[in-house]
Every structure is written in C-alpha cells, then in structure tokens.
Amino acid sequence: MEKNIDWGSLGFGYMKTDYRYVANYKDGKWTSGQITTDDKVVINECACVLQYAQTCFEGLKAYRTKDNKVVCFRPDLNGERMEQSAARLEMPIFPKERFLEAVKQVVKANIDWVPPFESGASLYIRPYMFGTNPVMGVKPANEYQFRIIVSPVGPYFKGGAKPITLRVPDFDRAAPRGTGHVKAGLNYAMSLHAIVDAHNQGYNENMYLDSATRTKVEETGGANIIFVTKDNEVVTPKSNTILPSITRRSLMYVAEHYLGLEATEREIRIEELKDFKECALCGTAAVLSPVGKVVDHGKEILFPSGMEKAGEITQKLYDTLTGIQKGEIEPPKGWIFEIN
Ligand SMILES: *Cc1c(COP(=O)(O)O)cnc(C)c1O
C-alpha cells in the first residue's frame, strides 16, 4: 500500500517502517533469520553490547531507478566489510551471501517505503550486530543479534550542495593499530564529544589527523576525504586507520575510468592542503559534500573552488557516480544490485 509521505521534505533520520530483519546467534550458529514487525529489542541488562560496546554496523541505500527498478549500490562490499568488522570485534561472521539475501528480503518487505525516483529520496538500510548475553568480565559475548532496519531518507542536499567548513581538532579518531578501519559503534561514541565541540565552535566537521604524528590527513568522523590537485589529479589519503569507504573507492574508479583523470591513494601531509584546488567528503549518506575551507588552529585554508558551490571536478565526480547509481550511465559490472 502506498505510503502517505512527503518524500521531498524528508531529512536523514529514523522513521519506523513496517518490517525489519532479525537473525540470532546461539550455540555457535545463526538461526535462519526472519522478517518481523516488532521494533523492540529486548536484551539482558548486562548484555555485552551495553557494557563493552560490542557492536558493528553498515549503511547503504535502496532507491528507484528511472524505469522503476529498486536497486542497491555495491551491497556485496558492505557485506564483506561487515565480515571484517565482526572479525576484529570477536563477533561471529554473518556471511556476506546471507547479508545480501537479508538486504533483499527486508527491502522487498518494505517496498512501499522506497521513495519514488523523482523525489531524489532513498531508503537507507542499516544492518547491525551486537552481543546480547550477559557478560561482566571483559570477554566477547557468545550470543548475538544481527538486525537490519530501514528508513526513508531525503535527498541529502536539497537545492545543491553548499560547501562546508572543517576544522583540525585536538582530538584523535583512531589509534595506529586500533579499530579505525572497521565500522564499529565505539569509533562513533568517542567522536561525539569532538563533533559537538566542533559545532559549538561553528564548524561543520572535524578533519582528523593521523594520531601517531599528527602531520597527515585521515578523514572526518563519518566520511572519507578526497582532494583535487591543480593538475586535476584526484588524491585521497592512504592509511590503515581510515574506514575503507565504498563511495570513495567507487569515486576513485570513476575518476580514472570514466573521467580519464589520475586517481591516487597516498599519504597526504597537512601542509599540502594549500596546494589543492578542491576538497570533498564522501560516504553513502551524501555521496560527495564539497569542502570550501579547513581551519587548522586559527590558520584558514580556503580552497580555490570557494564557499559558493562544488568545485568543477567534484561536481563531475558527483554527477557521474550518481548517474551510474540512477541507471543513466552504464555501470561497471556488478555495481548495481537488483532487488525486484
Ligand atoms: C561509513 C563510513 C564512511 C563512509 O563509507 P561508505 O561505505 O562510503 O558509506 C567513511 N568514514 C567512516 C568513519 C565511516 O564510518
């Protein structure tokens, strides 16, 4: 049944939909998993997730193409990444094949919540897993729940993307041999203070440096970063404490294979920022958000692309990747996953 929602005015938030997917892990194996209407999770008060934050998650979208197919963008990579996150947190693997099947089931069940093509809105999909049995001493749980909830979300940028301002914070995001490369809730818990502080000071986001030397650019709390050099080369920081964004990996491919640009992953020193002409954040939620300015302890670096609109290459990358996602541009093999 069609939903009575003003798709165009949706923001990015939780909305309770009709169905969610749930599978439980007990006695060393996953149950078959099912679609349910119950939006409550009832767990013991001493559950490992509550005491020691044993949880990881993923984020992807389903949306309608012009010819009204419902599709996801490279969900196999989300499944793979969730396997890696689980392994790092001593959680059982929810196999990526089952992950894909679960995504399919939960989107199909909620098909009326997938916004129409013209709205620019989409259905955000949030798979997550957490340790459920009581644990007091520090050790992994032995019972878990894997769950997928979905929520319709608006077009991230209503009426064009305005460039944002980042600051270089005094807080670190990820330790050199820590968990920065996995999508763990704990990485976000510790970023909350830094983000609230950034907002209080009038900045949109934090641009974290490598915590070992504090000389190299890493990423923000929830998005990777790309830069464009004056020679139109697209560069992105190389570091094993950065979360491997699927959007960023796709954009680097698009830069090279669709736009004929050089695309390089390498270490990027904070002193190099002044030499770049464009900067943007990338992730599933916004695809690409242009950055106009970075403030490093009072020193302002204003990118030549300015504070009014996205830079030329950023815009081309955005148009090409979203064109591929919407089915207007021929995708590389395996990038578009059909739900129905
Ligand atoms: C999820 C996430 C991203 C973006 O990854 P995508 O796969 O592109 O959505 C970037 N950085 C961090 C820290 C993240 O958690």
The ligand as a MOL file (V3000), in Angstrom:
LIG
                    3D

  0  0  0     0  0            999 V3000
M  V30 BEGIN CTAB
M  V30 COUNTS 15 15 0 0 0
M  V30 BEGIN ATOM
M  V30 1 C 30.7370 4.5460 6.9180 0
M  V30 2 C 31.9060 5.4480 6.9900 0
M  V30 3 C 32.4250 6.1050 5.8490 0
M  V30 4 C 31.7530 6.0450 4.5050 0
M  V30 5 O 31.7430 4.7730 3.9380 0
M  V30 6 P 30.7660 4.4270 2.7300 0
M  V30 7 O 30.9840 2.9780 2.5150 0
M  V30 8 O 31.1800 5.2360 1.5660 0
M  V30 9 O 29.3890 4.7630 3.1790 0
M  V30 10 C 33.5600 6.8620 5.9960 0
M  V30 11 N 34.1640 7.0210 7.1930 0
M  V30 12 C 33.6920 6.4310 8.3050 0
M  V30 13 C 34.4030 6.6400 9.5980 0
M  V30 14 C 32.5610 5.6290 8.2380 0
M  V30 15 O 32.0860 5.0420 9.3440 0
M  V30 END ATOM
M  V30 BEGIN BOND
M  V30 1 1 1 2
M  V30 2 1 2 3
M  V30 3 2 2 14
M  V30 4 1 3 4
M  V30 5 2 3 10
M  V30 6 1 4 5
M  V30 7 1 5 6
M  V30 8 2 6 7
M  V30 9 1 6 8
M  V30 10 1 6 9
M  V30 11 1 10 11
M  V30 12 2 11 12
M  V30 13 1 12 13
M  V30 14 1 12 14
M  V30 15 1 14 15
M  V30 END BOND
M  V30 END CTAB
M  END
